[in-house]
Amino acid sequence: MRLPLLGLLVVAVALGAAGLWLLTRYQRDMARAYERVQGRSELIASPYGAIEYLQGGDADGLPVLLVHGSGGGWDQGELLAKAALGQARGLRWIAPSRFGYLRSGLPAGASFDEQAHAFAWLLDHLGIERVAVVALSHGGPSALLLALLHPQRVSSLTLISAGVASSSAADQAAADDKGRALTAIFQQDFRYWAMTQAARGRFLALMGASPAIAAGLDPAQRRLVDELIDGMNPVSLRAAGVAFDNRAALPNERIAGISAPTLLLHARDDGLQRFHNAAFAARHIAGARLVEFERGGHLLLAVEQATVQRLVVEQIRSGRPALSRPSPARR
């Protein structure tokens, strides 16, 4: 009996050591994540609750409001500035945390309309009359409503892989299932951390990127994707915002009232924010232009970064849609 007992003891010691290593690594990563989101942003009181934001770029430059997606915050807005604005000069960016993200409040009865009003209030606070707006993913609804409800404040609107409208299509049901799974994962720090460490490929699939897209990332693209995913730690400070995003009503047909020059960048193979969102916006917003990409999934910003960055900066500076190819026929 000694050998089996000895074997069990070795296994127990190995499992204990592995568990201790895992716990130590988790605690180290969480300590860094919590430290990273402290001490850099500003926090102000407003009629819409606390609003947290970060500013960067050229202080006297053209103002750009960066609206993060689900799982984000001002820090994802900062990453959006890095990825979509790059080293472009003459731009001043403002990256708020939306309702329920990091230190921003979540008012009772919150809606994307109220978030749009909160953006306008923040602009008043900062003394900014008009901004170019760039929104990523589920930052789309509140960005669209800012352009609709406060048209005098928006010089141009750019949506990257953004949510716009509800749909009864079969592929939307699959995307909704992914959204619900992501919402559950975002409720606990350890759950999110463990999933993204041990099953990153599976997590990317939930994020709307096919295995082929994930496998084809070059080193620079993978660094940006890793920065996006790891930068959503700690998720417990974002859980309320993620839950809000997944229950709030989308703007749908109301966007037909938008008059701001609008540029839509979307991949046809996006598995999370399906392509119908961009097609819907192109049909309903007068003068909107759609630049479609055959591949990139919901990681379009990383996969086509150079092209996206050029188009975004051109749109901001020109105040009118910028195209690298003819607009696809509207359906």
C-alpha positions as CSV (number, residue, x, y, z in Angstrom):
1,M,0.0,0.0,0.0
2,R,3.0,2.3,0.4
3,L,3.4,3.1,-3.3
4,P,-0.2,4.0,-4.0
5,L,-0.3,6.2,-0.8
6,L,3.0,7.8,-1.9
7,G,1.6,8.4,-5.4
8,L,-1.5,10.0,-3.9
9,L,0.6,12.2,-1.7
10,V,2.7,13.3,-4.7
11,V,-0.5,14.2,-6.6
12,A,-1.9,16.1,-3.6
13,V,1.3,18.0,-3.2
14,A,1.4,18.9,-6.9
15,L,-2.2,20.0,-6.9
16,G,-1.7,22.1,-3.8
17,A,1.4,23.7,-5.4
18,A,-0.5,24.4,-8.6
19,G,-3.4,25.8,-6.7
20,L,-1.1,28.1,-4.7
21,W,0.7,29.2,-7.9
22,L,-2.7,30.0,-9.5
23,L,-4.0,31.9,-6.5
24,T,-0.7,33.9,-6.3
25,R,-0.9,34.8,-9.9
26,Y,-4.5,35.8,-9.7
27,Q,-3.9,38.0,-6.7
28,R,-0.9,39.6,-8.4
29,D,-2.9,40.3,-11.6
30,M,-5.9,41.7,-9.7
31,A,-3.7,44.0,-7.5
32,R,-2.1,45.4,-10.7
33,A,-5.6,45.8,-12.3
34,Y,-7.1,47.7,-9.4
35,E,-4.0,49.8,-9.1
36,R,-4.1,50.6,-12.9
37,V,-7.6,52.2,-12.7
38,Q,-6.9,54.4,-9.7
39,G,-5.5,57.9,-9.5
40,R,-5.6,58.9,-13.2
41,S,-9.2,59.8,-14.0
42,E,-11.3,62.7,-12.9
43,L,-14.7,62.3,-11.1
44,I,-17.4,64.9,-11.0
45,A,-20.9,65.0,-9.6
46,S,-23.8,65.6,-12.1
47,P,-27.6,65.3,-12.3
48,Y,-26.9,61.9,-13.8
49,G,-24.8,60.7,-10.9
50,A,-21.0,60.6,-10.8
51,I,-19.2,60.9,-14.1
52,E,-15.7,59.7,-14.5
53,Y,-13.5,60.6,-17.4
54,L,-10.0,61.0,-18.7
55,Q,-8.6,63.5,-21.2
56,G,-5.6,63.3,-23.4
57,G,-4.0,64.5,-26.7
58,D,-3.5,68.1,-27.5
59,A,-5.2,70.4,-25.0
60,D,-6.1,72.9,-27.7
61,G,-6.9,70.3,-30.3
62,L,-10.2,69.4,-32.0
63,P,-12.3,67.7,-29.3
64,V,-13.1,64.0,-29.8
65,L,-15.5,62.1,-27.5
66,L,-14.5,58.4,-27.3
67,V,-17.3,56.1,-26.2
68,H,-16.2,52.7,-25.0
69,G,-17.9,49.3,-25.5
70,S,-19.2,46.8,-23.0
71,G,-16.6,45.8,-20.4
72,G,-14.8,49.1,-20.8
73,G,-14.5,52.4,-19.0
74,W,-12.3,55.4,-19.4
75,D,-9.3,53.1,-19.7
76,Q,-10.8,51.3,-22.8
77,G,-11.5,54.8,-24.2
78,E,-7.8,55.5,-23.7
79,L,-7.0,52.3,-25.6
80,L,-9.5,53.4,-28.3
81,A,-7.5,56.7,-28.6
82,K,-4.3,54.8,-29.0
83,A,-5.7,52.3,-31.6
84,A,-8.0,54.6,-33.6
85,L,-6.4,58.0,-33.3
86,G,-2.8,56.9,-33.1
87,Q,-0.2,59.7,-33.3
88,A,-2.6,62.1,-35.0
89,R,-1.9,65.6,-33.9
90,G,-4.3,68.4,-33.1
91,L,-6.8,66.2,-31.4
92,R,-8.0,66.5,-27.8
93,W,-9.9,63.4,-26.7
94,I,-12.3,62.9,-23.8
95,A,-13.0,59.3,-22.6
96,P,-15.8,59.0,-20.1
97,S,-16.8,55.8,-18.2
98,R,-20.4,55.1,-19.2
99,F,-23.2,54.3,-16.6
100,G,-22.1,51.6,-14.2
101,Y,-18.5,51.4,-15.3
102,L,-15.6,51.9,-12.9
103,R,-16.5,55.0,-10.8
104,S,-19.4,56.4,-12.9
105,G,-22.8,56.0,-11.4
106,L,-25.8,54.1,-12.6
107,P,-28.9,56.2,-12.1
108,A,-32.3,54.7,-11.3
109,G,-34.2,54.1,-14.5
110,A,-31.0,54.6,-16.6
111,S,-31.3,54.4,-20.4
112,F,-29.1,55.1,-23.4
113,D,-31.0,58.4,-23.8
114,E,-30.0,59.4,-20.3
115,Q,-26.4,58.5,-21.1
116,A,-26.5,60.7,-24.1
117,H,-27.8,63.6,-21.9
118,A,-25.0,62.9,-19.4
119,F,-22.4,63.2,-22.3
120,A,-23.9,66.6,-23.2
121,W,-23.7,67.7,-19.5
122,L,-20.0,66.6,-19.4
123,L,-19.3,68.7,-22.5
124,D,-20.9,71.7,-20.8
125,H,-18.8,71.1,-17.7
126,L,-15.7,71.0,-19.9
127,G,-16.7,74.1,-21.9
128,I,-16.9,72.2,-25.2
129,E,-19.5,73.2,-27.7
130,R,-19.0,70.5,-30.4
131,V,-17.2,67.2,-30.6
132,A,-16.4,64.5,-33.1
133,V,-17.8,61.3,-31.6
134,V,-16.1,57.9,-32.0
135,A,-17.9,54.9,-30.6
136,L,-16.9,51.2,-30.3
137,S,-19.2,48.2,-30.1
138,H,-21.9,48.8,-27.4
139,G,-20.9,52.4,-27.1
140,G,-22.8,52.8,-30.3
141,P,-26.4,53.3,-28.9
142,S,-25.5,56.2,-26.6
143,A,-23.3,57.8,-29.2
144,L,-26.2,57.6,-31.8
145,L,-28.6,59.2,-29.3
146,L,-26.2,62.0,-28.5
147,A,-26.2,62.8,-32.2
148,L,-30.0,62.5,-32.3
149,L,-30.9,64.4,-29.1
150,H,-28.1,67.0,-29.1
151,P,-27.4,67.5,-32.8
152,Q,-25.7,70.9,-32.3
153,R,-23.0,69.1,-30.1
154,V,-21.8,66.5,-32.7
155,S,-19.7,67.5,-35.7
156,S,-19.3,64.0,-36.9
157,L,-20.1,60.4,-35.8
158,T,-18.0,57.3,-36.3
159,L,-19.2,53.9,-35.3
160,I,-16.7,50.9,-35.2
161,S,-18.3,47.5,-34.9
162,A,-21.2,49.1,-33.1
163,G,-24.6,48.1,-31.9
164,V,-27.5,50.0,-33.4
165,A,-30.8,48.0,-33.7
166,S,-32.5,44.9,-32.4
167,S,-33.2,42.1,-34.8
168,S,-35.2,38.9,-35.0
169,A,-32.8,37.2,-37.4
170,A,-31.5,33.7,-36.4
171,D,-27.9,34.9,-36.4
172,Q,-28.8,37.6,-33.9
173,A,-30.2,35.0,-31.5
174,A,-26.7,33.4,-31.5
175,A,-25.1,36.7,-30.9
176,D,-27.5,37.4,-28.0
177,D,-26.5,34.0,-26.4
178,K,-22.9,35.2,-26.5
179,G,-23.9,38.5,-24.9
180,R,-25.7,36.7,-22.1
181,A,-22.6,34.4,-21.6
182,L,-20.3,37.4,-21.5
183,T,-22.6,39.2,-19.0
184,A,-22.4,36.2,-16.6
185,I,-18.6,36.0,-17.0
186,F,-18.3,39.7,-16.2
187,Q,-19.9,39.4,-12.8
188,Q,-16.9,38.1,-11.0
189,D,-13.2,39.0,-11.1
190,F,-12.0,35.4,-10.8
191,R,-14.4,34.0,-13.3
192,Y,-13.3,36.5,-15.9
193,W,-9.7,36.2,-15.1
194,A,-9.7,32.4,-15.2
195,M,-11.7,32.3,-18.5
196,T,-9.4,34.7,-20.3
197,Q,-6.2,33.0,-19.0
198,A,-7.2,29.3,-19.4
199,A,-9.5,29.5,-22.4
200,R,-8.7,32.7,-24.3
201,G,-9.7,31.2,-27.7
202,R,-13.1,30.3,-26.3
203,F,-13.4,33.8,-24.9
204,L,-12.5,35.4,-28.3
205,A,-15.2,33.3,-29.9
206,L,-17.7,34.7,-27.4
207,M,-16.3,38.2,-28.3
208,G,-17.4,37.6,-31.9
209,A,-14.1,36.5,-33.5
210,S,-14.0,33.2,-35.3
211,P,-11.1,30.7,-34.6
212,A,-9.7,31.6,-38.0
213,I,-9.5,35.3,-37.1
214,A,-8.0,34.6,-33.7
215,A,-5.4,32.2,-35.2
216,G,-4.5,34.7,-37.9
217,L,-3.5,37.6,-35.7
218,D,0.0,38.8,-36.2
219,P,2.1,39.8,-33.1
220,A,1.1,43.5,-33.2
221,Q,-2.6,42.6,-33.6
222,R,-2.4,40.1,-30.8
223,R,-0.8,42.6,-28.5
224,L,-3.7,45.0,-29.1
225,V,-6.2,42.2,-28.5
226,D,-4.4,41.1,-25.3
227,E,-4.4,44.7,-24.1
228,L,-8.1,45.0,-24.7
229,I,-8.9,41.7,-22.9
230,D,-6.5,42.1,-20.0
231,G,-7.5,45.7,-19.7
232,M,-11.1,44.8,-18.8
233,N,-9.8,43.5,-15.4
234,P,-11.1,44.1,-12.8
235,V,-14.5,43.2,-14.1
236,S,-16.3,43.6,-10.8
237,L,-16.0,47.4,-11.3
238,R,-17.7,47.1,-14.7
239,A,-20.3,44.4,-13.9
240,A,-23.2,46.9,-13.4
241,G,-22.4,48.6,-16.7
242,V,-22.3,45.3,-18.6
243,A,-25.7,44.3,-17.2
244,F,-27.1,47.7,-18.0
245,D,-25.9,47.5,-21.6
246,N,-27.6,44.1,-22.1
247,R,-31.0,45.2,-20.9
248,A,-31.2,48.8,-22.2
249,A,-33.3,49.5,-25.3
250,L,-31.5,50.1,-28.5
251,P,-32.3,53.3,-30.6
252,N,-33.6,51.4,-33.6
253,E,-35.6,53.5,-36.1
254,R,-35.1,56.7,-34.1
255,I,-31.7,57.1,-35.7
256,A,-33.4,58.3,-38.9
257,G,-33.4,61.8,-37.2
258,I,-29.6,62.0,-37.1
259,S,-28.1,64.8,-39.2
260,A,-24.4,64.5,-38.3
261,P,-22.0,63.1,-40.9
262,T,-21.8,59.5,-40.1
263,L,-19.2,56.9,-40.9
264,L,-19.8,53.2,-40.2
265,L,-17.0,50.6,-40.1
266,H,-18.0,47.0,-39.7
267,A,-16.9,43.5,-40.6
268,R,-19.3,41.2,-42.3
269,D,-18.2,38.3,-40.1
270,D,-18.7,40.0,-36.8
271,G,-20.2,37.4,-34.6
272,L,-21.2,39.7,-31.7
273,Q,-22.5,42.9,-33.2
274,R,-23.9,41.5,-36.3
275,F,-23.4,43.3,-39.7
276,H,-27.1,44.1,-39.8
277,N,-26.4,46.9,-37.3
278,A,-24.2,48.8,-39.8
279,A,-26.6,48.1,-42.7
280,F,-29.5,49.3,-40.7
281,A,-27.7,52.6,-39.8
282,A,-26.7,53.1,-43.4
283,R,-30.3,52.8,-44.5
284,H,-31.7,55.0,-41.9
285,I,-29.2,57.9,-41.4
286,A,-29.3,60.3,-44.3
287,G,-26.0,60.6,-46.0
288,A,-24.3,57.9,-43.8
289,R,-21.6,55.9,-45.5
290,L,-20.7,52.4,-44.8
291,V,-17.2,50.9,-45.2
292,E,-17.5,47.2,-44.9
293,F,-14.8,44.6,-44.3
294,E,-15.0,41.0,-45.3
295,R,-13.2,39.8,-42.3
296,G,-12.1,41.0,-38.8
297,G,-15.0,39.8,-36.7
298,H,-15.6,41.9,-33.6
299,L,-11.8,42.5,-33.5
300,L,-12.0,44.7,-36.6
301,L,-10.2,47.5,-34.9
302,A,-7.2,45.2,-34.3
303,V,-7.3,43.3,-37.6
304,E,-7.7,46.4,-39.8
305,Q,-6.1,48.9,-37.5
306,A,-4.2,51.0,-40.1
307,T,-7.2,51.4,-42.3
308,V,-9.6,52.1,-39.5
309,Q,-7.2,54.6,-38.0
310,R,-6.9,56.5,-41.3
311,L,-10.6,56.6,-41.9
312,V,-11.4,57.7,-38.3
313,V,-8.9,60.5,-38.4
314,E,-10.1,61.7,-41.8
315,Q,-13.7,61.6,-40.6
316,I,-12.9,63.7,-37.5
317,R,-10.9,66.3,-39.4
318,S,-13.2,66.6,-42.4
319,G,-16.5,66.5,-40.6
320,R,-17.9,64.4,-43.5
321,P,-17.8,60.7,-44.2
322,A,-14.4,59.3,-45.4
323,L,-14.3,56.3,-47.7
324,S,-11.5,54.1,-48.9
325,R,-13.8,52.3,-51.3
326,P,-17.2,52.8,-52.9
327,S,-20.1,52.6,-50.4
328,P,-21.9,49.2,-50.7
329,A,-25.4,49.3,-52.1
330,R,-28.0,49.8,-49.5
331,R,-30.6,47.1,-49.0
